[in-house]
Amino acid sequence: MSGTTVWGGDKTHGNAVAVCQGFEREENRANAALIASAPDLLEALRDMVDEVAAFAQHNDCPLPVMSKFYIAAKNAIAKAGG
């Protein structure tokens, strides 16, 4: 396959999870890097949402459910299937 391949695990024992094609080479690399970092980004976002909720509870603050950023984070997690 031509394009930039994103691997889950290593190339020997992993699986190709995406092939970025049809763009300029640099854009393929950028797309591949974003796809490869997605699990770490999702984990960090989950941790951030949990920390915000724990902070609000610990400090007797209302959970910022109306904050557009908190809502956006929750929606992104849900969209990712988590």
C-alpha positions in Angstrom: 0.0 0.0 0.0 1.2 3.5 -0.7 0.7 6.3 1.7 1.6 6.5 5.4 0.6 3.5 7.5 -0.3 3.8 11.2 0.6 0.7 13.2 -0.9 -0.6 16.4 1.9 -2.1 18.3 5.1 -2.5 16.3 5.4 -3.3 12.6 6.4 -6.9 13.3 3.6 -7.9 15.7 1.1 -5.0 15.4 -1.7 -4.4 13.0 -2.1 -1.6 10.5 -4.9 0.6 11.9 -5.0 3.2 9.1 -3.3 4.1 5.9 -3.3 7.9 5.1 -3.4 8.4 1.3 -4.4 11.0 -1.2 -2.8 14.0 0.3 0.6 15.6 0.2 3.2 13.4 1.9 3.6 15.9 4.9 -0.2 15.9 5.4 -0.2 12.1 5.4 2.5 12.1 8.1 0.5 14.6 10.2 -2.7 12.6 9.9 -0.8 9.4 10.8 0.7 11.1 13.9 -2.7 12.3 15.0 -4.2 8.8 14.6 -1.3 7.2 16.4 -1.7 9.6 19.3 -5.5 9.2 19.6 -5.4 6.6 22.4 -3.1 8.8 24.5 -5.2 11.9 23.8 -8.4 10.1 24.8 -6.9 8.8 28.0 -5.6 12.3 28.9 -9.1 13.8 28.2 -10.8 11.2 30.4 -8.3 11.9 33.2 -8.9 15.6 32.8 -12.7 15.3 33.0 -12.4 13.0 36.0 -10.1 15.5 37.8 -12.4 18.4 37.1 -15.3 16.4 38.6 -13.3 15.3 41.6 -12.0 18.9 42.2 -15.5 20.3 42.0 -16.8 17.6 44.5 -13.9 18.1 46.9 -14.3 21.9 46.9 -18.0 21.7 47.2 -18.4 23.5 43.9 -21.1 22.7 41.4 -19.9 20.5 38.6 -19.2 22.7 35.6 -21.8 20.9 33.5 -22.7 24.1 31.7 -19.1 24.9 30.8 -18.8 24.6 27.0 -15.3 23.1 27.4 -16.4 20.5 29.9 -19.4 19.6 27.6 -17.1 19.4 24.6 -14.7 17.1 26.4 -17.6 14.8 27.5 -19.0 14.8 23.9 -15.6 14.0 22.4 -15.2 11.0 24.8 -18.6 9.8 23.9 -17.9 10.1 20.2 -14.7 8.1 20.6 -16.8 5.3 22.2 -15.7 5.8 25.7 
